[in-house]
Amino acid sequence: MTERVPGAIGTSASLALRLGQTIFSIASLLFMCLGIDFYSYTAFCYLVIVMGLMIPWSVTLMLVDIYSVFIKNLPHQSKVLSAIIIGDWVLSFLALAAASSTASVTDLLIEVGNSYCPDKLCSRYQLSAAMAFLTWFLSFVSFLFNLWLFPSL
């Protein structure tokens, strides 16, 4: 029997982390995409792709957590947990790279002036980058908790 690590897959804390990841990645995607020509900059396209990958990953694991917490406690299997650990690790660093590149391009556009980035548009880019940073943080925390659980299997 494995110990219950708060935040590891199948716990209510993991459910909260996955819910936060889903909400922040959807918010980041919406701030970037709605009514904005984001495809002019590669960093913004990269953010959209990464958040587009993060949403189904987080929703799938959130459904596993919902099932585990409310219906049946699932046993932890090392192969499944290692796939979750690797997925969280890869997506968290992709999210960090996307958030960092979006923030740096937005900062560069603000420095250049209003001709490239009107204030309303730049503030939406900044909000999208902030939501991506929050997504990265929650994903990395999930990775760490699951990694902590892995040796006990």
LUMGU-7186 format. One line per field, with one value per residue: residue in one letter; chain; x, y, z of N, C-alpha, C, O, CB in turn. Coordinates in nm, 2 decimals, padded with zeros to 4 digits. Each point is the difference from the previous one (the first is absolute). Glycine has a CB too. Layout:
<sites>
rest = c(A ...)
kette = c(A ...)
nxx = c(X ...)
nyy = c(Y ...)
nzz = c(Z ...)
caxx = c(X ...)
cayy = c(Y ...)
cazz = c(Z ...)
cxx = c(X ...)
cyy = c(Y ...)
czz = c(Z ...)
oxx = c(X ...)
oyy = c(Y ...)
ozz = c(Z ...)
cbxx = c(X ...)
cbyy = c(Y ...)
cbzz = c(Z ...)
</sites>
This chain:
<sites>
rest = c(M T E R V P G A I G T S A S L A L R L G Q T I F S I A S L L F M C L G I D F Y S Y T A F C Y L V I V M G L M I P W S V T L M L V D I Y S V F I K N L P H Q S K V L S A I I I G D W V L S F L A L A A A S S T A S V T D L L I E V G N S Y C P D K L C S R Y Q L S A A M A F L T W F L S F V S F L F N L W L F P S L)
kette = c(A A A A A A A A A A A A A A A A A A A A A A A A A A A A A A A A A A A A A A A A A A A A A A A A A A A A A A A A A A A A A A A A A A A A A A A A A A A A A A A A A A A A A A A A A A A A A A A A A A A A A A A A A A A A A A A A A A A A A A A A A A A A A A A A A A A A A A A A A A A A A A A A A A A A A A A A A)
nxx = c(00.08 00.16 00.03 -00.28 00.29 -00.24 -00.02 -00.06 -00.19 -00.27 -00.03 -00.28 00.30 -00.07 -00.27 00.16 00.21 -00.23 -00.15 00.26 00.04 -00.29 00.03 00.28 -00.07 -00.27 00.16 00.21 -00.22 -00.15 00.25 00.07 -00.29 -00.16 00.08 00.32 00.07 00.10 00.10 00.19 00.17 00.12 -00.11 -00.30 00.05 00.12 -00.27 -00.18 00.17 -00.02 -00.31 -00.05 00.15 -00.16 -00.29 00.05 00.19 -00.23 -00.23 00.16 00.05 -00.30 -00.10 00.21 -00.12 -00.30 00.07 00.15 -00.22 -00.26 00.07 00.22 00.23 00.10 00.16 00.20 00.02 00.32 -00.16 -00.18 00.25 00.17 -00.24 -00.01 00.31 00.00 -00.25 00.13 00.27 -00.12 -00.19 00.22 00.18 -00.25 -00.07 00.30 00.00 -00.27 00.08 00.27 -00.13 -00.23 00.20 00.18 -00.23 -00.12 00.27 00.02 -00.28 00.08 00.26 -00.16 -00.19 -00.28 00.16 -00.05 -00.26 -00.29 00.09 -00.18 00.25 00.17 -00.24 -00.03 00.31 -00.03 -00.23 00.17 00.24 -00.19 -00.11 00.30 00.08 -00.25 00.08 00.28 -00.11 -00.18 00.22 00.20 -00.21 -00.05 00.30 00.01 -00.23 00.12 00.30 -00.13 -00.13 00.28 00.11 -00.30 00.01)
nyy = c(-00.12 00.22 00.14 00.11 00.16 00.22 -00.04 -00.32 00.01 00.03 00.32 00.14 00.08 -00.11 00.17 00.27 -00.06 -00.04 00.28 00.17 -00.13 00.09 00.30 00.05 -00.13 00.17 00.27 -00.05 -00.03 00.27 00.18 -00.12 00.03 00.27 00.15 -00.13 00.00 -00.25 -00.02 00.28 -00.24 -00.30 00.09 -00.04 -00.29 -00.09 00.08 -00.17 -00.26 00.01 00.04 -00.25 -00.19 00.11 -00.10 -00.31 00.01 00.11 -00.18 -00.26 00.08 00.10 -00.30 -00.12 00.19 -00.09 -00.30 00.05 00.16 -00.17 -00.31 -00.11 00.11 -00.02 -00.24 00.26 -00.18 00.07 00.05 00.24 00.14 00.00 00.15 00.22 00.06 00.06 00.20 00.19 00.03 00.10 00.21 00.15 00.07 00.08 00.21 00.11 00.06 00.15 00.20 00.09 00.07 00.18 00.18 00.07 00.10 00.20 00.15 00.06 00.15 00.20 00.10 00.08 00.20 -00.06 -00.13 -00.29 00.05 00.21 00.03 -00.24 -00.17 00.01 -00.10 -00.27 -00.05 00.02 -00.21 -00.22 00.01 -00.05 -00.27 -00.12 00.04 -00.17 -00.24 -00.01 -00.03 -00.25 -00.16 00.02 -00.11 -00.26 -00.06 00.00 -00.20 -00.21 00.01 -00.09 -00.27 -00.11 -00.12 -00.13 -00.19)
nzz = c(00.00 -00.21 00.28 -00.09 -00.16 00.14 -00.34 -00.08 -00.25 00.19 00.14 -00.01 -00.10 -00.29 -00.01 00.04 -00.24 -00.22 00.07 -00.06 -00.28 -00.10 00.07 -00.14 -00.28 -00.03 00.06 -00.23 -00.22 00.05 -00.01 -00.30 -00.14 00.06 -00.30 -00.09 -00.32 00.27 -00.32 00.07 00.17 -00.11 00.28 -00.11 -00.12 00.28 00.15 -00.19 00.05 00.32 00.02 -00.20 00.21 00.25 -00.11 -00.02 00.26 00.18 -00.10 00.06 00.30 00.05 -00.06 00.20 00.23 -00.05 00.04 00.27 00.16 -00.05 -00.02 00.16 00.21 -00.34 00.16 -00.04 -00.28 00.08 -00.27 00.12 00.13 -00.27 -00.16 00.23 -00.02 -00.31 00.01 00.22 -00.16 -00.26 00.12 00.19 -00.25 -00.19 00.22 00.01 -00.30 00.00 00.23 -00.13 -00.28 00.12 00.16 -00.25 -00.19 00.22 00.04 -00.31 -00.01 00.24 -00.16 -00.27 00.15 00.04 -00.27 00.14 00.18 -00.06 00.30 -00.11 -00.09 00.27 00.18 -00.18 00.03 00.32 00.01 -00.16 00.20 00.25 -00.12 -00.05 00.31 00.09 -00.19 00.13 00.28 -00.06 -00.16 00.24 00.21 -00.18 00.00 00.31 00.05 -00.20 00.12 00.28 -00.12 -00.12 00.27 00.07 -00.28)
caxx = c(-00.08 00.08 -00.05 -00.07 00.07 -00.09 00.04 00.03 -00.11 -00.10 -00.03 -00.08 00.09 00.03 -00.12 00.01 00.11 -00.04 -00.10 00.07 00.07 -00.09 -00.06 00.10 00.04 -00.11 00.01 00.11 -00.04 -00.10 00.06 00.09 -00.06 -00.13 00.01 00.13 00.08 00.11 00.09 00.11 00.13 00.02 -00.02 -00.14 -00.05 00.05 -00.08 -00.13 00.02 00.03 -00.12 -00.08 00.04 -00.02 -00.14 -00.05 00.08 -00.06 -00.14 00.00 00.04 -00.10 -00.10 00.05 00.00 -00.14 -00.04 00.08 -00.04 -00.14 -00.07 00.08 00.14 00.08 00.14 00.11 00.08 00.12 00.00 -00.09 00.05 00.12 -00.05 -00.06 00.12 00.07 -00.09 00.00 00.13 00.01 -00.09 00.03 00.11 -00.05 -00.08 00.09 00.06 -00.11 -00.03 00.11 00.02 -00.11 00.03 00.11 -00.05 -00.09 00.09 00.07 -00.10 -00.03 00.11 00.00 -00.10 -00.13 -00.02 00.00 -00.09 -00.08 00.00 -00.10 00.05 00.11 -00.05 -00.05 00.12 00.05 -00.09 00.02 00.12 -00.02 -00.08 00.09 00.09 -00.08 -00.02 00.13 00.02 -00.09 00.05 00.13 -00.03 -00.05 00.12 00.08 -00.08 00.00 00.14 00.02 -00.07 00.05 00.09 -00.07 -00.07)
cayy = c(00.12 00.12 00.11 00.11 00.12 00.11 00.06 -00.11 -00.03 -00.07 00.06 00.13 00.11 -00.02 00.05 00.14 00.04 -00.02 00.10 00.13 -00.01 00.01 00.14 00.10 -00.02 00.05 00.14 00.04 -00.02 00.10 00.13 00.01 -00.03 00.06 00.13 00.05 -00.06 -00.05 -00.08 00.08 -00.02 -00.14 -00.03 -00.01 -00.13 -00.11 00.00 -00.06 -00.14 -00.06 00.00 -00.09 -00.13 00.00 -00.01 -00.14 -00.08 00.03 -00.05 -00.15 -00.04 00.05 -00.10 -00.12 00.04 00.00 -00.14 -00.06 00.06 -00.01 -00.13 -00.12 00.03 -00.07 -00.03 00.06 -00.09 00.07 00.04 00.11 00.12 00.06 00.07 00.13 00.08 00.05 00.10 00.12 00.06 00.06 00.11 00.11 00.08 00.07 00.12 00.11 00.06 00.08 00.12 00.09 00.06 00.10 00.11 00.07 00.07 00.11 00.10 00.06 00.08 00.12 00.09 00.06 00.11 -00.03 -00.04 -00.15 -00.07 00.10 -00.03 -00.10 -00.12 -00.04 -00.05 -00.13 -00.09 -00.02 -00.09 -00.13 -00.05 -00.02 -00.13 -00.11 -00.02 -00.07 -00.14 -00.07 -00.02 -00.10 -00.12 -00.04 -00.05 -00.13 -00.09 -00.03 -00.09 -00.14 -00.05 -00.03 -00.13 -00.11 -00.09 -00.09 -00.11)
cazz = c(00.00 -00.01 00.08 -00.07 -00.01 -00.05 -00.12 -00.09 -00.08 00.08 00.12 -00.02 -00.03 -00.14 -00.07 00.00 -00.08 -00.14 -00.02 -00.01 -00.13 -00.11 00.00 -00.04 -00.14 -00.08 00.01 -00.08 -00.14 -00.03 -00.01 -00.12 -00.13 -00.03 -00.07 -00.01 -00.10 00.07 -00.09 -00.06 00.07 00.02 00.14 00.03 -00.06 00.08 00.12 -00.04 -00.01 00.13 00.07 -00.06 00.05 00.14 00.04 00.01 00.10 00.13 00.01 00.02 00.13 00.09 00.00 00.08 00.14 00.04 00.02 00.12 00.12 00.03 -00.03 00.04 00.02 -00.09 00.04 -00.08 -00.08 -00.03 -00.14 -00.02 00.07 -00.07 -00.12 00.05 00.04 -00.12 -00.07 00.07 -00.01 -00.14 -00.02 00.09 -00.06 -00.12 00.05 00.04 -00.12 -00.07 00.08 -00.01 -00.13 -00.01 00.09 -00.06 -00.13 00.04 00.06 -00.12 -00.07 00.08 -00.01 -00.13 00.00 -00.04 -00.14 -00.01 00.10 00.07 00.14 00.03 -00.05 00.08 00.13 -00.02 -00.01 00.13 00.08 -00.05 00.06 00.14 00.02 -00.04 00.11 00.11 -00.05 00.02 00.14 00.05 -00.06 00.06 00.14 -00.02 -00.03 00.12 00.09 -00.06 00.01 00.14 00.02 -00.09 00.06 00.09 -00.07)
cxx = c(00.09 -00.06 -00.07 00.08 -00.10 00.05 00.03 -00.13 -00.10 -00.04 -00.08 00.10 00.04 -00.11 00.00 00.11 -00.04 -00.11 00.06 00.07 -00.09 -00.06 00.10 00.04 -00.11 00.00 00.11 -00.03 -00.10 00.06 00.09 -00.08 -00.12 00.02 00.13 00.07 00.13 00.10 00.11 00.14 00.01 -00.02 -00.14 -00.06 00.05 -00.08 -00.14 00.01 00.02 -00.13 -00.11 00.03 -00.03 -00.14 -00.04 00.08 -00.06 -00.14 00.00 00.05 -00.09 -00.12 00.04 00.00 -00.15 -00.05 00.07 -00.06 -00.15 -00.06 00.08 00.14 00.08 00.14 00.10 00.08 00.12 00.01 -00.09 00.06 00.13 -00.05 -00.06 00.12 00.07 -00.09 00.00 00.13 00.02 -00.09 00.03 00.11 -00.03 -00.08 00.09 00.07 -00.10 -00.03 00.11 00.02 -00.11 00.02 00.11 -00.04 -00.09 00.07 00.07 -00.10 -00.04 00.11 00.01 -00.10 -00.13 -00.03 -00.01 -00.10 -00.08 -00.02 -00.10 00.05 00.11 -00.04 -00.06 00.11 00.06 -00.08 00.01 00.13 -00.01 -00.08 00.08 00.10 -00.07 -00.02 00.13 00.02 -00.08 00.05 00.13 -00.03 -00.06 00.11 00.08 -00.07 00.00 00.14 00.03 -00.06 00.07 00.09 -00.07 -00.08 00.08)
cyy = c(00.12 00.10 00.11 00.13 00.11 00.06 -00.11 -00.04 -00.08 00.07 00.13 00.12 00.00 00.05 00.15 00.06 -00.01 00.10 00.13 00.00 00.02 00.14 00.10 -00.02 00.04 00.16 00.06 -00.01 00.10 00.14 00.02 00.00 00.09 00.14 00.06 -00.08 -00.05 -00.06 00.09 -00.03 -00.15 -00.04 -00.01 -00.12 -00.12 -00.01 -00.07 -00.15 -00.07 00.00 -00.09 -00.15 -00.01 -00.03 -00.15 -00.08 00.03 -00.05 -00.15 -00.04 00.05 -00.10 -00.13 00.04 00.00 -00.14 -00.06 00.06 -00.03 -00.14 -00.12 00.04 -00.09 -00.04 00.06 -00.11 00.08 00.05 00.12 00.12 00.05 00.07 00.14 00.09 00.06 00.11 00.13 00.07 00.07 00.12 00.12 00.08 00.06 00.12 00.11 00.07 00.09 00.13 00.10 00.06 00.10 00.12 00.09 00.07 00.11 00.11 00.08 00.09 00.12 00.10 00.07 00.11 -00.05 -00.04 -00.15 -00.07 00.11 -00.05 -00.12 -00.14 -00.06 -00.05 -00.14 -00.10 -00.03 -00.09 -00.15 -00.06 -00.02 -00.13 -00.12 -00.02 -00.08 -00.15 -00.07 -00.04 -00.12 -00.14 -00.05 -00.05 -00.15 -00.10 -00.03 -00.09 -00.15 -00.06 -00.05 -00.13 -00.11 -00.10 -00.10 -00.11 -00.13)
czz = c(00.00 00.10 -00.08 00.01 -00.05 -00.13 -00.11 -00.07 00.09 00.13 -00.03 -00.03 -00.15 -00.09 00.00 -00.09 -00.15 -00.04 -00.03 -00.14 -00.11 -00.01 -00.05 -00.14 -00.10 00.00 -00.08 -00.15 -00.05 -00.01 -00.12 -00.13 -00.04 -00.06 -00.02 -00.11 00.06 -00.09 -00.06 00.07 00.04 00.15 00.04 -00.05 00.09 00.13 -00.03 -00.01 00.13 00.08 -00.06 00.03 00.15 00.04 00.00 00.10 00.14 00.02 00.02 00.14 00.11 00.01 00.08 00.15 00.05 00.02 00.12 00.13 00.04 -00.02 00.05 00.01 -00.09 00.05 -00.09 -00.06 -00.05 -00.14 -00.03 00.07 -00.07 -00.12 00.04 00.04 -00.12 -00.07 00.07 -00.01 -00.13 -00.01 00.09 -00.06 -00.14 00.04 00.05 -00.11 -00.08 00.08 00.00 -00.13 -00.03 00.08 -00.06 -00.13 00.03 00.06 -00.12 -00.08 00.08 -00.01 -00.13 -00.01 -00.05 -00.14 -00.02 00.10 00.08 00.15 00.03 -00.04 00.08 00.14 -00.01 -00.02 00.14 00.09 -00.05 00.05 00.15 00.03 -00.04 00.11 00.12 -00.04 00.02 00.14 00.05 -00.06 00.06 00.14 -00.01 -00.03 00.13 00.10 -00.05 00.00 00.15 00.04 -00.06 00.08 00.10 -00.07 -00.01)
oxx = c(00.09 -00.12 00.02 00.00 -00.06 00.11 00.01 -00.11 00.04 -00.08 00.00 -00.04 00.02 00.02 -00.03 -00.02 00.02 00.00 -00.04 00.00 00.03 00.00 -00.03 00.03 00.03 -00.02 -00.01 00.03 00.01 -00.04 00.00 00.03 -00.02 00.04 00.02 -00.02 00.11 00.12 00.08 00.10 -00.10 -00.05 -00.04 -00.09 -00.08 -00.03 -00.05 -00.08 -00.06 -00.03 -00.08 -00.09 -00.03 -00.03 -00.06 -00.06 -00.02 -00.03 -00.08 -00.07 -00.01 -00.05 -00.08 -00.04 -00.02 -00.06 -00.07 -00.01 -00.03 -00.10 -00.05 00.06 00.00 00.06 -00.02 00.04 -00.01 00.05 00.04 00.00 00.01 00.07 00.02 -00.01 00.03 00.05 00.00 00.00 00.04 00.04 -00.03 00.00 00.05 00.01 -00.03 00.01 00.04 -00.01 -00.02 00.03 00.02 -00.02 00.00 00.04 00.01 -00.03 00.01 00.03 -00.03 -00.02 00.04 00.03 -00.02 -00.10 -00.07 -00.05 00.06 00.01 00.03 -00.01 00.01 00.05 00.01 00.00 00.04 00.05 00.00 00.00 00.06 00.04 -00.01 00.03 00.06 00.00 00.00 00.04 00.05 -00.01 00.02 00.07 00.03 00.00 00.03 00.06 00.02 00.01 00.07 00.05 -00.01 -00.02 00.05 -00.05 -00.05)
oyy = c(00.02 00.00 00.01 00.06 -00.01 00.04 00.04 00.03 -00.09 -00.06 00.05 00.09 00.10 00.06 00.06 00.10 00.09 00.04 00.07 00.10 00.08 00.06 00.08 00.09 00.06 00.06 00.10 00.09 00.06 00.08 00.11 00.07 00.03 00.09 00.12 -00.12 00.05 -00.02 -00.05 00.04 -00.06 -00.10 -00.08 -00.06 -00.09 -00.11 -00.08 -00.08 -00.11 -00.10 -00.06 -00.08 -00.11 -00.07 -00.04 -00.09 -00.10 -00.05 -00.05 -00.09 -00.06 -00.03 -00.06 -00.09 -00.04 -00.03 -00.07 -00.08 -00.03 -00.03 -00.08 00.07 -00.12 00.08 00.02 -00.09 00.11 00.11 00.09 00.11 00.12 00.10 00.10 00.12 00.12 00.10 00.10 00.13 00.11 00.10 00.12 00.13 00.10 00.11 00.12 00.12 00.11 00.11 00.12 00.12 00.11 00.11 00.12 00.12 00.11 00.12 00.12 00.11 00.11 00.12 00.11 00.10 -00.11 -00.05 -00.04 -00.10 00.06 -00.12 -00.09 -00.10 -00.12 -00.10 -00.08 -00.12 -00.11 -00.08 -00.09 -00.12 -00.10 -00.08 -00.11 -00.12 -00.08 -00.08 -00.12 -00.11 -00.09 -00.10 -00.12 -00.10 -00.08 -00.11 -00.12 -00.09 -00.09 -00.12 -00.09 -00.08 -00.12 -00.12 -00.11 -00.09 -00.09)
ozz = c(00.08 00.03 -00.12 00.10 -00.10 -00.01 -00.12 00.05 00.07 00.07 -00.11 -00.07 -00.06 -00.10 -00.10 -00.06 -00.08 -00.11 -00.09 -00.07 -00.10 -00.11 -00.09 -00.07 -00.10 -00.11 -00.07 -00.07 -00.11 -00.09 -00.06 -00.09 -00.11 00.08 -00.02 -00.02 -00.03 00.03 -00.08 -00.05 00.05 00.03 00.09 00.06 00.02 00.05 00.08 00.04 00.03 00.07 00.08 00.00 00.05 00.10 00.10 00.06 00.07 00.11 00.08 00.06 00.11 00.11 00.07 00.08 00.11 00.10 00.08 00.10 00.11 00.06 00.08 -00.09 00.02 00.07 -00.12 00.06 -00.04 -00.03 -00.07 -00.06 00.00 -00.04 -00.07 -00.03 00.00 -00.05 -00.06 -00.01 -00.01 -00.05 -00.04 00.01 -00.03 -00.07 -00.03 00.00 -00.04 -00.06 -00.01 -00.01 -00.06 -00.05 00.00 -00.02 -00.06 -00.03 00.01 -00.04 -00.06 -00.01 -00.01 -00.07 -00.03 -00.03 -00.09 -00.03 00.09 00.03 00.08 00.06 00.03 00.05 00.10 00.05 00.03 00.07 00.09 00.04 00.04 00.09 00.06 00.03 00.06 00.08 00.05 00.03 00.07 00.06 00.02 00.04 00.08 00.05 00.02 00.06 00.08 00.02 00.02 00.08 00.05 -00.02 00.03 00.07 -00.06)
cbxx = c(-00.28 00.18 00.17 -00.23 00.28 -00.18 00.07 00.31 00.10 00.16 00.21 -00.14 00.07 00.13 -00.10 -00.07 00.14 00.06 -00.12 00.03 00.14 -00.06 -00.12 00.05 00.11 -00.12 -00.08 00.13 00.04 -00.13 -00.01 00.15 00.10 -00.15 -00.23 00.03 -00.21 -00.26 -00.27 -00.28 00.09 00.21 00.25 00.08 00.08 00.26 00.17 00.02 00.16 00.27 00.13 00.06 00.21 00.22 00.02 00.00 00.23 00.18 00.00 00.12 00.24 00.11 00.00 00.19 00.23 00.02 00.04 00.21 00.20 00.09 -00.04 -00.22 -00.04 -00.18 -00.07 -00.03 -00.19 00.06 00.02 -00.20 -00.10 00.07 -00.07 -00.20 -00.01 00.07 -00.14 -00.16 00.05 00.02 -00.14 -00.08 00.11 -00.02 -00.16 00.03 00.11 -00.08 -00.12 00.08 00.09 -00.14 -00.07 00.12 00.02 -00.14 00.02 00.13 -00.06 -00.11 00.08 00.04 00.20 00.04 00.19 00.29 00.11 -00.13 00.03 -00.17 -00.08 00.09 -00.05 -00.20 00.00 00.05 -00.16 -00.13 00.07 -00.03 -00.20 -00.06 00.07 -00.11 -00.17 00.05 00.00 -00.18 -00.13 00.05 -00.07 -00.21 -00.02 00.04 -00.16 -00.21 00.00 -00.04 -00.20 00.00 00.13 00.04 -00.07)
cbyy = c(-00.14 -00.05 -00.05 -00.18 -00.11 00.01 00.16 -00.11 00.08 -00.14 -00.14 -00.18 -00.11 -00.26 -00.26 -00.11 -00.16 -00.29 -00.20 -00.08 -00.23 -00.30 -00.14 -00.09 -00.25 -00.27 -00.11 -00.17 -00.30 -00.22 -00.10 -00.18 -00.26 -00.22 -00.08 00.19 00.09 -00.01 -00.10 00.14 00.30 00.10 00.20 00.31 00.19 00.15 00.29 00.29 00.15 00.17 00.29 00.24 00.10 00.23 00.27 00.11 00.11 00.25 00.24 00.07 00.07 00.27 00.15 00.02 00.18 00.24 00.05 00.05 00.21 00.26 00.18 -00.22 00.19 00.03 -00.24 00.29 -00.25 -00.24 -00.33 -00.26 -00.21 -00.29 -00.32 -00.23 -00.27 -00.33 -00.29 -00.23 -00.28 -00.33 -00.29 -00.26 -00.25 -00.33 -00.27 -00.26 -00.31 -00.32 -00.26 -00.26 -00.32 -00.30 -00.25 -00.28 -00.33 -00.29 -00.25 -00.31 -00.32 -00.26 -00.26 -00.32 00.27 00.21 00.26 00.12 -00.25 00.18 00.33 00.27 00.20 00.26 00.32 00.21 00.20 00.31 00.29 00.18 00.23 00.33 00.24 00.18 00.29 00.30 00.19 00.24 00.33 00.26 00.19 00.27 00.32 00.21 00.22 00.31 00.29 00.19 00.25 00.32 00.25 00.28 00.28 00.28 00.27)
cbzz = c(00.04 -00.27 00.27 -00.05 00.05 00.25 00.24 00.09 -00.28 -00.18 00.22 00.23 00.30 00.15 00.17 00.30 00.26 00.13 00.23 00.32 00.20 00.15 00.28 00.30 00.17 00.16 00.30 00.26 00.14 00.20 00.31 00.23 00.15 00.10 00.12 00.26 -00.16 00.17 00.04 00.00 00.04 -00.22 -00.04 -00.06 -00.25 -00.14 00.00 -00.16 -00.26 -00.08 -00.01 -00.18 -00.22 -00.07 -00.19 -00.30 -00.22 -00.11 -00.22 -00.31 -00.19 -00.16 -00.29 -00.27 -00.14 -00.23 -00.33 -00.25 -00.16 -00.12 -00.28 -00.02 00.22 -00.25 00.22 00.09 -00.03 00.20 00.01 00.05 00.21 00.13 -00.04 00.11 00.21 00.03 -00.02 00.17 00.16 -00.04 -00.03 00.19 00.15 -00.05 00.09 00.20 00.03 -00.04 00.15 00.18 -00.02 00.01 00.20 00.13 -00.06 00.07 00.21 00.03 -00.05 00.17 00.17 -00.03 -00.01 00.21 00.03 -00.04 -00.07 -00.24 -00.03 -00.09 -00.26 -00.18 -00.03 -00.15 -00.27 -00.09 -00.06 -00.24 -00.22 -00.05 -00.11 -00.27 -00.13 -00.02 -00.21 -00.22 -00.04 -00.03 -00.23 -00.18 00.00 -00.14 -00.25 -00.09 -00.01 -00.16 -00.21 -00.03 -00.04 -00.17 -00.05 00.08 -00.07)
</sites>
